[in-house]
């Protein structure tokens, strides 16, 4: 989960710099993805994914 949170924040910082970036899974969530990783991505997006 820590790696996922770090990568999510990096994507938000780089790709969301000028707005317009939407954090989401690609198409679907595979059955073998740990739930903790999915939660880490969405919680990180909630914390850092706001445009001011």
Secondary structure, 3 states (H helix, E strand, C coil): CHHHHHHHHHHHHHHCCCCCCCCCCCCCCCCCCCHHHHHHHHHHHHHHCCCC
